[in-house]
Amino acid sequence: MLASEYLTQLIWVKSKEGQDFVMRLSTSFIAASLLAASTLCMARSTVPYEIVTEEWAPYNYTCEGQLKGLSTDIVMAIMALTGDRFPIHVLPSLRAGAVLSRHPRTIMYSLFRTEERNSSYKWVGPIIEESVFPYKRRGASLVIKSVDDLKRLKRITCRHAGVIPAKLQSMGFENLDMAATESIQLYRMLLAGHADVIVGDTELGVRYYLGVLGVKQSQLEKIPIEVFRSSLYIAFSADSDDTTIKAWQKALLQLKASGQLAQIQARYQ
């Protein structure tokens, strides 16, 4: 017999002896139930969040075993204000996204807040607004003045997965070469003549990867056709409590008001 069934029978039997006892028993039961629920909520609130991120320079990346990047600096600055010390795990891109979607009390940075993603998570931000443009080798004879010109190219090289190839596919591009598994491969392929046009990174990202390769930015030419624009955010799993969300958003606003957010952004310009 379930405890609830026993309680119901007990109340029914004793009700013949006096309504007052029934009320006291019911009140005690309700109080005990509320106390148990409160205890569960308090226990849950003490469970720390886990943060996941991916290798995506210059926003979040590892260098000589240290986690760095514009977004990393902002997340660390936020936790310094909130007093949180959540662990951060660097995972492959697709796995990090899967963990955010499937695991409770999870935070992921940095994520473009797109219409498709908006209702799936809770958000803190924006961190920074960014745009993505195609690039070609300086001096290449390609004449590209419109999106239709891009679609008529033999191929456009981009990463194998992520928001950029998904966006290009949604725009009707059927000439995508999605062979690159890492951003830096795009620039190696373009410079070696194995790609004609690449699309993959923001201007900060382009500058970073060319620096890693020791290549002057003047060797590439930005094609002035914006194929993507969005703001970067910190994403929280849908079960995250609103108190934490508000505390992080408040901390981000404090960083902005104090000028510290602009200082962090300037370090990566």
N, C-alpha and C positions, 0 to 999 in steps of 0.2 A: 504493500500500500504506500502511495506517495505521501510525503509529509503534508502536502496541501489537502489531500483527501482526508487524512486523520484529523486535521485541524477543523475542517468543515463539519465532520461528524461530532467532534467534541463540542463545538459551539451549538450544534443542533440539540444534543442531549442536555447540555447544561442550561439551555434557554428555558427549559421547563421550570428551572429552579429560580430564575431571576434574570431579567434583562440587563441589570447592572453588571453582572459578571461577564456577560457576553461583550459588552462595550469595553470593559477593561482589557479583556483578552484580545479583542480586535485592535484596540489602540496599541497594545504592547507589540502585537504582531507587525502592525504598520511601522511603528517606531524601529523595531528590529530590522525590518526590510529596508527602511531608509538609511539606517546606520550601515548596513551591509553594502548598499549601493554607494554610499558616500566613501566607504573604505576602499571599494574597488576603484572608484574614480581617483582617489588620492594615490593609491598604489600605481595606477596607470600613469599619473602625471609625473611620477618619479622616474619612469623609464626614459632614459635619454634617447634623443634622436640620433640617427646615423646620417652622415653626409656622404654622398657619392659624387664623383666628378670624373671627367675624362681628359685625355690628352688633347687639348685644343688651344694651342698657343695663339696669341699671347694672353688669353683669358685665364686658362687653367692648364698647367703643365708641370712636369718634373724636370729639374736640372740638377745634375750631380746629387741625386737623392733627395733634393728639397722641392717641396711643392710651392710653385710660384704662380704669378700671373695677376692681371688686373682684377679679375673676379675673386681670386683667392685672397688678395689683399683686402678687398672689401668685406668678404665673409669673415675674415679674421678680425677686422676692425669692428664689425657688428657684434661678434661674440665678446670682444673686449668690453663693449658697452653693456651687453645684456648679462654678462657673467657666465655664459654658456661655454662648455668645453666639449663639444660633440666631436667624436672621431671622424676623420675624413678618409675615405677609401678611393683610390684611383682605379677605375675599371675601364675595360673597353667600352666604346661608345654605346653599342647596342645593349650590352649587359647593364650598363648604368641606367639606361632608360627603362629596362625591364624591372630592375630593382625598385626604381621610383614608382612604377605603376603597380607592382605586386606586393611590396613590403610596407607594412605600417610604419609610421613615424620616421619617414625618410625624407631627406632634403637633397636636392640636386642642383648644382650650378655648373655652367651658366646655360640657360635655355632661352631660345627665342620664344616669346609669348605669341603664338599664332592662334588664329581662329579655331583651328582643328584641336589644339592642345588646351585651349582656355578653360573649358569646363572640367577637364580631367584632374586638375591640380589646384592648389592654392598658391598665391604668388606674393613675392616681396620684390619691389623694384619701382621703377626701372633702374638698372645699373648704368646702362649707356644705350643710346640709339645708334644702330649701325646700318650700313648699306652694303650690298654685294654687287660688283660689276664684273664683266668679262675682261680678260686680258689677252693680248697677243704679243709676239716678239716685236720689238722696235724695228721699223723698216719693212715689216711684212707687207706684201702687196694686197692683202685682203682689204676690201672696201665694205665697211659695215656701218650702216647708219640707222638701222631699225631692228626691231625684234624679228621681223620677217627675214631680214638679211641673215640674222643669226640662225634661223630655222633652215635656211637654204644651204648652209655650210655642210660640207661632207661629214664633219663631226665636231662636237664640242666635248671636251674632256672635263669630267667632274669626279667627285668621290663616289664610291660604290653605294653609299647609303647616307641618309641624313636629310635635314630640312631643305637644303639647296637642290639636290637632285629631285626630291619630291615636288618642290615648287616648279622646277623646270618641266617636269612631266605634266603637272597640272596645267601648265601654260601651252601644252601641245607640242613640246619638243620631242621629235622622234629620231634625232641624230646624236643622242648622248652616248659617249664612250665612258662607262662607269668602271674603268679598270683600276683606278687608283684607290688603295685602301688607306692611305695617309695623305694629308694635305701636301707635305713636302714633295711627294711624288709628282704632283701636278706641275710644279715648277721645274723639276728635273726633266720631265717629259717635254715641256714647252721649250726649254732652253736647248734640249738635244734634238729638237725638230720632230719628236714623236707625237706632238700635239700641235694643232694650229691655234686653237683658242681654248682657254681654261676658265672655269667658273667655280669658285669654291670658298673664297675667304673675303672678309672685310678688308678695308685698306690697312688696318692695323696688322691683320694676319699676313697680308702680302709683304708688308715691310719686314715683319719678323722673319718669315721664311727666306726671303732674299738675303737678309742679314746672316742667317745660319749658313747659307750656301756661299756667302762671300761675293754676292752679285749686286752690282749697283742697280738701283731701282730704275734708272734711265734705260736699262736694257729691255724693259717691258713697257708696253703702252696700254693704258687703261682705255677700254672702249666705253664711251660715255652713254651707256644704256643700263640704267638701274634695273636689275632683274629681281631684286629682293630688298625690302626695308622692314626692319622690325626692331624692337627693343629687347635687350637681354635682361632676364630676371633670375631670381632664385626661386626654384619651384619646390613646393612641399606636397607630400602625398595627401590625398583627399581627406584622410582621417585626422590630419594634424589639428591640434586644438587652436582655436582662434586667439587665445591669450598669447601663445608663442608667436603667431603670425603678426599680431599687433605690436609686440615687443620688438621684433626684428624690423618691422616697417618704421617704427618710431626711431630706432637706432640709426637706420639708413637716412632718415630725414635729419637727424642730428649731425651725421657726417656731412650731409649736403650743406646745412646751415653754417657749420663751423669752417667750411672750406676744405676739409680733409678729403672729401670725395673727389673734388676737382684736383687736388694734389696727387691722389692715387692715379686718376685718369691721365694726368699730365706726364707721369713717369713712363707711360707706354706710348706716348704720341711720337 
